[in-house]
Amino acid sequence: FWAAAFATNIQAIHDKADYFTAHFDSNVLTHTWSLGVEIQYYIIVPLLVISQRMLGSRCGIVFLVVIITASMSYQCLAETNSSFNSLLARVWQFLCGGITKEVCT
């Protein structure tokens, strides 16, 4: 069910499945956590970019900086399992890549 809903990463957070332990029970669907993060990214981040563009140039940059700072802080402060599996902890990475692409083109 979780793999079909592209939410294996959320299941891993809920089950406290630690990918980095030596006793991690892997199965053929272990890799679907990254697919879940990607699909969630494709749904949520465009909404953030639309919001940023609606705010205008200066407010939009401040908006993105706040989102990036909050996401990076969450990644640093959350427990390892949540930090590894959560889209919220990875949004800053995606947004920095998007900003870099926007600036370089």
C-alpha positions as CSV (number, residue, x, y, z in Angstrom):
1,F,0.0,0.0,0.0
2,W,2.7,2.5,1.0
3,A,4.7,1.9,-2.2
4,A,1.6,2.4,-4.3
5,A,0.8,5.6,-2.6
6,F,4.4,6.9,-3.0
7,A,4.7,7.2,0.8
8,T,7.2,4.6,1.7
9,N,9.3,7.3,3.3
10,I,6.4,8.2,5.6
11,Q,6.0,4.6,6.5
12,A,9.7,4.4,7.4
13,I,9.4,7.4,9.6
14,H,6.3,6.0,11.3
15,D,7.9,2.5,11.8
16,K,11.2,4.0,12.8
17,A,13.0,1.8,10.3
18,D,16.6,2.9,10.4
19,Y,18.2,2.3,7.0
20,F,21.7,2.6,8.5
21,T,21.6,-0.1,11.1
22,A,23.3,-3.4,10.5
23,H,20.1,-5.2,11.4
24,F,17.9,-3.4,8.9
25,D,15.5,-5.8,7.2
26,S,15.4,-4.9,3.6
27,N,13.0,-6.0,1.0
28,V,12.5,-5.5,-2.7
29,L,10.6,-2.3,-2.1
30,T,13.3,-0.6,0.1
31,H,14.2,1.8,-2.7
32,T,10.7,3.2,-3.0
33,W,11.4,5.7,-0.2
34,S,13.3,7.8,-2.7
35,L,10.4,7.6,-5.2
36,G,8.1,8.8,-2.5
37,V,10.3,11.8,-1.8
38,E,10.5,12.6,-5.5
39,I,6.7,12.4,-6.1
40,Q,6.0,14.4,-3.0
41,Y,8.6,17.0,-4.3
42,Y,6.8,17.2,-7.6
43,I,3.5,18.0,-5.8
44,I,4.7,20.4,-3.1
45,V,7.6,22.3,-4.5
46,P,5.8,23.7,-7.5
47,L,3.2,25.1,-5.1
48,L,6.1,26.8,-3.2
49,V,7.5,28.2,-6.4
50,I,4.1,29.5,-7.5
51,S,3.7,31.2,-4.1
52,Q,7.2,32.7,-4.4
53,R,6.4,34.1,-7.8
54,M,3.1,35.6,-6.6
55,L,4.9,37.4,-3.8
56,G,7.2,39.2,-6.2
57,S,10.9,39.5,-6.5
58,R,12.1,40.7,-3.1
59,C,9.4,39.0,-0.9
60,G,9.7,35.9,-3.0
61,I,13.4,35.6,-2.2
62,V,12.8,36.1,1.5
63,F,10.1,33.4,1.3
64,L,12.5,30.9,-0.3
65,V,15.3,31.8,2.2
66,V,12.8,31.2,5.1
67,I,11.7,27.8,3.6
68,I,15.3,26.8,2.9
69,T,16.5,27.8,6.4
70,A,13.5,26.0,8.1
71,S,14.1,22.8,6.1
72,M,17.9,22.8,6.7
73,S,17.2,23.4,10.4
74,Y,14.8,20.5,10.5
75,Q,17.3,18.3,8.8
76,C,20.0,19.2,11.4
77,L,17.8,18.9,14.5
78,A,15.5,16.0,13.6
79,E,16.4,12.4,14.6
80,T,18.4,10.5,11.9
81,N,15.4,8.5,10.7
82,S,13.2,11.5,10.1
83,S,16.0,13.5,8.7
84,F,16.8,10.8,6.2
85,N,13.3,9.9,5.0
86,S,11.4,13.2,5.2
87,L,10.7,15.5,2.3
88,L,10.7,18.4,4.8
89,A,14.3,17.7,5.5
90,R,15.2,17.6,1.8
91,V,13.3,20.6,0.4
92,W,16.2,22.9,0.9
93,Q,18.3,20.7,-1.3
94,F,15.8,20.7,-4.1
95,L,15.2,24.5,-3.8
96,C,18.9,25.3,-3.8
97,G,19.3,23.3,-7.0
98,G,16.4,25.2,-8.6
99,I,17.7,28.5,-7.5
100,T,21.2,27.7,-8.9
101,K,19.6,26.7,-12.2
102,E,17.6,29.9,-12.3
103,V,20.6,32.1,-11.6
104,C,22.9,30.3,-14.1
105,T,20.5,30.5,-17.0
